[in-house]
Amino acid sequence: MKIVIAGAGEVGTHLAKMLSNENQDIILLDSDQSRLDAIDSNYNLMTWNGSTSSFESLRDVGIPKTDLYIAVTPYETRNITSCAIAKHLGAKKTVARIDNYEFLVPENGSVLRQLGVDFLIYPEDLAADEINLALEHNWARYWGELHNGGLLLIGVKLHGASPLLNCKLKDLPVKAHDFHIAAIKRNNETIIPNGNDEILQDDILYFITTPPFIQEVRDLCGKKKRVVKKALIMGGTRIARRFARRYHDKYHLKIIDNDRENCETMATTFPDCEIVLGDGRDIEVLRENNIYQYDAFLALTDYSETNILSCLTAKEFGVPKTIADVENLQFFGQAESLNIGTIINKKLLASSHIFQILLDTDANNAKCLALADAEVAELQVKEGAKITKAPVKDLRLPFGMTLAAMVRNDQCLLVGGNTHIQPGDYVVVFCLSGTINKIEKWFN
């Protein structure tokens, strides 16, 4: 598949690197040569210096033969224009990054489709949804819903209160397996486990289960359910503003920001929220704003290190739930190993949605796990697919993937060794990065 990515910013560069691992034909287009020069030559992709809104540049990169065109520059109007040109020149599918919520309104979407934009990616909106899920299910590190909530993907960090500690997967203290441990995150490494793998202190376990067994998983992990009513936000960034716009009526929100003009704008835009001019890194400012009275602390500044350290400070004040925006992938693994709660990353969230488009799945049903080195996708089995030839235990599946659950005739089921997958089933696949191309072949 030929994919052209327009824009070598953070999202575009990260996407290009990830997709280059999948044996796709990738071209990264940008008018700034210095950004293209920064791409490591070890990646299997081609860079091209040219304007993302130039007919000539788009013809030069072979848009008429392009399967997927992704415009992810920081400027939404340029992205929409670029997609319109690419579609006119023959691109099969186009994706535009946006930062205006009006474009997501259904009646406005038809206008964009007429222009030539097939899919929209709004990273800040994805991040706001992720934060809301993390607050609703605050005992978990990660919460993902698949097949309209019929299947749940739950990531939980284990501490001393869990009876699962020091157990092998084949010896779990349960009578029936109403869940499936699809992966273990340990010391910055994702493990696809087997029955002999042992669960250790501070492991992050990723469970696949169904709604009736949420409490069982929570109890086994030694966690308690809390209700979040009040949240203190550090940083009036685009993610913070989008979250406030969407969820100001659900939570009591206080936003601390050190930019006076931004605070004045937010005070007008979000009259239901408390806006405070101050430096959230200052412990005295946090004390003055009664941080210990809040149920959640959201560190959403533009600086990953600041967000990580601030969440650690909030934990010392006794805040039950903390969420950090960690955009620097160098710190992602270290942040996961610390006691700072949930981590969000716009690049990974945007990448997961674009993977759905790449796999030609239903974006409303499929969801990818936002980890730096793993993905989860819900894939539909086609007639005659290799995955249907034998029970799972006899398939000799590729290393680095596991089949966790499936949906058949609207019934959600866990996958075991004797499960025989049929055409039309929706299967939840957990895989390490770089194996998505192999997986696609098994299902088509």
Secondary structure by P-SEA (a helix, b strand, c coil): cbbbbccccaaaaaaaaaaaaaccbbbbbbccaaaaaaccccccccccccccccaaaaaaaccccccbbbbbcccaaaaaaaaaaaaaacccbbbbbbcccccccaaaaaaaaaacccccccaaaaaaaaaaaaaaaccccbbbbcccccbbbbbbbbccccccccccccccccccccccccbbbcccccccccccccccccbbbbbbbcccaaaaaaaaabbbbbbbcbbbbccccaaaaaaaaccccccbbbbbbccaaaaaaaaaacccbbbbbcccccaaaaaaaccccccccccccccaaaaaaaaaaaaaacccbbbbbcccccaaaaaaaccccbbbbaaaaaaaaaaaaaaccccccbbbbbcccbbbbbbbbcccccccccccccccccccccccccccccbbbbbcccccccccbbbbbbbcccaaaaaaaacc
